[in-house]
Amino acid sequence: MPLTIPYPEIDPILFQIGPFALRWYSLAYIGGLIAAWRLCMALAKRPPQLIKPVHFDDFLVWATLGVILGGRLGYVIFYQPEYYLNHPGEILMVWQGGMSFHGGFLGVALAAWLFVRRRGLSPLAFGDLLAIPAPIGLGLGRLANFINGELFGRISDAPWAIVFPNGGSVPRHPSQLYEATLEGPVLLTLLCALVFFCRALERPGTVMGAFIAGYGLARIISEQFRQPDTQLGFLTAGTTMGQWLSLPMIGFGLWLIWRARKVN
């Protein structure tokens, strides 16, 4: 048997008081939203100041609803439609697990679109600021997946492979950590470089496009190591649902970047 790294047994529940339990997964969402809120307010004070900091105070509730409802409905529609069609009462039981980033992304995008229309704001400038802190929440979410021992990788003989409690007796790629790295600090560094060294906020749509395309590329790469969902398995030519859902994100993100260069 190849050398493996022991799986760190971390209780998914941080603490529990009676029926109330605070899970690392929930804390990842809370921490990501708070970090995004505070960072967006700080970034809004920088030139070109197309969006005011107070707008993010008002948008926090909208974003929270977009993430939770969109993430849950995305999982239901993209990954287990037949099951939830037969068990509709479980659709809103988010505490049982099952969230989709692509659904959460669409949920926040819809919430942001409705919000900027209501307030008469620039959707591209608003989206740019929202995109910058997004990798923080993504990275935290993937770390929570690792703690939960879920969404683990494919079988591997790499020396850093891990035997996950729910993954059988074989070592697997810790793909959650790959995703946490690519979707978290790597993507955040790219966006910050665009903002602080390339003055990308002066070309509305550039940062948002870079985030969308960057996430899509990171997800396609990491899916090469991730075990596909049991109910779906591999799709055409060994691809996965996550990769197919990420392809249009790359195209849309590149179009936003191209559009920003042409318009500005």
C-alpha positions in Angstrom: 0.0 0.0 0.0 1.5 3.4 -0.9 2.5 5.9 1.7 -0.5 8.1 2.8 -1.1 11.0 5.1 -3.5 10.2 8.0 -6.9 12.0 7.7 -7.1 14.5 10.5 -10.2 13.6 12.5 -11.9 17.0 13.0 -15.4 17.2 14.3 -17.6 18.9 11.7 -19.5 20.5 14.6 -17.5 23.3 16.2 -19.8 23.4 19.2 -23.3 22.4 20.2 -25.7 23.8 22.7 -28.9 21.6 22.9 -30.4 21.3 19.4 -28.3 24.2 18.1 -25.1 23.2 16.4 -22.5 25.4 14.7 -20.8 23.5 12.0 -17.5 24.5 10.3 -19.4 24.5 7.0 -21.9 27.1 8.3 -19.0 29.1 9.7 -17.3 29.1 6.3 -20.4 30.7 4.8 -20.7 33.2 7.6 -17.0 34.1 7.5 -17.0 34.4 3.7 -20.0 36.7 3.7 -18.6 39.0 6.5 -15.1 39.1 4.9 -16.7 40.0 1.5 -18.9 42.7 3.1 -16.0 44.4 4.9 -13.6 44.2 2.0 -16.1 45.5 -0.5 -16.8 48.5 1.8 -13.0 49.2 1.9 -12.5 48.8 -1.8 -15.5 51.1 -2.6 -13.5 53.9 -1.0 -10.7 53.5 -3.7 -10.8 55.3 -7.0 -12.8 55.4 -9.2 -15.5 55.2 -6.4 -18.3 54.3 -8.7 -20.1 52.5 -5.8 -20.5 53.8 -2.3 -19.6 51.7 0.8 -23.1 52.1 2.2 -24.5 50.1 -0.7 -22.7 47.0 0.5 -24.3 47.4 3.9 -27.7 47.2 2.2 -26.6 44.3 -0.1 -25.4 42.0 2.6 -28.9 40.5 3.2 -29.5 40.1 -0.5 -26.2 38.3 -1.0 -26.9 36.0 1.9 -30.2 35.0 0.4 -28.7 34.6 -3.0 -25.9 32.3 -1.8 -28.1 30.1 0.3 -31.2 29.8 -2.0 -29.2 29.8 -5.2 -26.6 27.3 -3.9 -29.3 24.9 -2.7 -31.5 25.1 -5.8 -28.5 24.7 -8.0 -27.6 21.5 -6.2 -31.2 20.3 -6.5 -31.4 21.1 -10.2 -27.9 20.2 -11.4 -27.0 17.2 -9.3 -30.1 15.4 -7.9 -33.2 16.6 -9.7 -34.9 13.1 -9.7 -34.4 12.6 -6.0 -35.8 16.0 -5.0 -38.7 15.7 -7.5 -39.7 12.6 -5.4 -38.9 14.3 -2.1 -39.8 18.0 -2.5 -40.1 18.5 1.2 -36.3 18.1 1.6 -35.4 20.8 -0.9 -35.1 23.5 1.8 -33.3 21.2 4.4 -29.9 22.8 3.8 -28.6 21.5 7.1 -28.6 18.0 5.5 -25.9 19.2 3.1 -25.9 19.7 -0.7 -24.9 23.1 -2.1 -23.7 24.1 -5.6 -21.3 26.9 -6.2 -22.7 27.4 -9.7 -26.2 27.7 -8.2 -24.9 30.1 -5.5 -23.1 32.2 -8.2 -26.3 32.5 -10.2 -28.2 33.3 -7.0 -25.9 36.1 -6.1 -25.8 37.3 -9.7 -29.6 37.6 -9.8 -29.6 39.3 -6.4 -27.0 41.8 -7.5 -28.8 42.5 -10.8 -32.1 43.2 -9.0 -30.2 45.3 -6.4 -28.4 47.5 -8.8 -31.5 48.0 -10.9 -33.4 49.1 -7.8 -30.6 51.5 -6.8 -29.6 52.7 -10.3 -26.0 51.5 -9.9 -23.6 50.3 -12.5 -23.9 46.5 -12.7 -20.3 46.0 -14.0 -18.7 48.3 -11.3 -20.8 46.6 -8.6 -19.9 43.2 -9.9 -16.2 44.0 -10.0 -16.1 44.8 -6.3 -18.2 41.8 -5.4 -15.8 39.5 -7.3 -12.6 40.5 -5.4 -13.4 39.0 -2.0 -15.3 36.0 -3.5 -12.2 33.7 -3.4 -12.1 34.1 0.4 -15.5 32.4 0.8 -14.6 29.8 -1.8 -11.4 28.8 -0.1 -13.1 28.6 3.3 -15.9 26.5 1.9 -13.5 24.0 0.4 -11.6 23.7 3.7 -15.0 23.0 5.3 -15.5 20.2 2.7 -12.2 18.7 3.7 -13.2 18.8 7.4 -16.5 17.1 6.6 -14.6 14.4 4.6 -16.8 15.1 1.6 -16.2 15.8 -2.1 -12.9 13.9 -1.8 -10.7 13.0 -4.8 -10.1 10.1 -7.0 -7.9 7.1 -6.1 -4.3 8.0 -6.0 -0.8 6.6 -5.2 0.6 10.1 -4.5 2.6 10.3 -1.3 0.2 13.0 0.0 -3.0 10.9 -0.7 -5.4 10.4 2.2 -7.8 7.6 3.2 -11.1 9.4 3.8 -13.5 7.9 6.3 -16.3 7.9 3.6 -14.1 7.1 0.7 -13.4 3.4 1.4 -10.0 1.9 2.3 -8.1 3.3 -0.6 -6.0 6.6 -0.6 -7.4 9.5 -2.5 -6.4 12.9 -3.7 -7.3 15.6 -1.1 -9.0 17.4 -4.0 -10.8 19.8 -1.5 -7.4 21.3 -0.7 -6.5 21.6 -4.4 -9.7 23.5 -4.9 -9.2 25.6 -1.8 -5.8 26.7 -3.1 -6.8 27.4 -6.7 -10.2 29.0 -5.9 -8.9 30.8 -2.8 -5.4 32.4 -2.5 -4.4 31.8 -6.2 -7.5 33.4 -7.6 -7.5 36.2 -4.9 -3.9 37.0 -5.8 -4.8 37.3 -9.5 -7.7 39.7 -8.8 -5.7 41.8 -6.3 -2.9 42.1 -8.9 -5.4 43.4 -11.5 -6.8 45.9 -9.0 -3.6 47.3 -7.4 -1.1 47.0 -10.3 -3.3 47.2 -13.4 -6.0 49.6 -12.2 -8.6 47.2 -13.5 -11.4 48.9 -11.6 -11.2 51.8 -14.1 -12.4 49.3 -16.7 -15.7 48.0 -15.3 -16.3 44.4 -16.0 -12.6 43.4 -16.1 -12.3 42.1 -12.5 -15.6 40.4 -12.6 -14.7 38.7 -15.9 -11.3 37.6 -14.5 -13.0 36.1 -11.5 -15.6 34.2 -13.5 -13.2 32.9 -16.1 -10.5 32.2 -13.4 -13.0 30.2 -11.3 -14.1 28.2 -14.3 -10.6 27.3 -15.2 -9.6 26.4 -11.6 -12.7 24.2 -11.3 -12.0 22.4 -14.5 -8.4 21.7 -13.4 -9.4 20.5 -9.9 -12.2 18.3 -11.2 -9.5 16.2 -12.9 -8.6 15.0 -9.4 -12.1 15.0 -7.7 -14.3 12.0 -7.5 -17.5 12.8 -9.4 -20.8 12.7 -7.6 -22.1 9.2 -7.1 -25.5 9.8 -8.6 -23.9 11.3 -11.8 -20.5 9.7 -12.3 -18.4 10.5 -15.3 -20.1 12.1 -18.3 -18.9 12.3 -21.9 -15.3 11.4 -22.5 -14.6 11.2 -18.7 -15.7 14.7 -18.0 -17.8 15.8 -15.0 -20.8 17.9 -14.4 -18.7 20.5 -12.6 -16.5 20.9 -15.7 -19.4 21.3 -18.1 -21.0 23.9 -15.8 -17.6 25.8 -15.7 -17.1 25.9 -19.5 -19.7 28.7 -20.1 -18.2 30.6 -17.2 -14.8 30.8 -18.9 -16.4 32.0 -22.1 -18.6 34.6 -20.4 -15.7 35.8 -18.3 -13.4 36.3 -21.3 -16.2 38.1 -23.1 -16.6 40.5 -20.2 -12.8 41.2 -20.2 -12.9 41.8 -24.0 -15.9 44.0 -23.7 -14.3 46.1 -21.0 -11.2 46.7 -23.1 -13.3 47.6 -26.2 -15.7 50.0 -24.3 -13.0 51.7 -22.3 
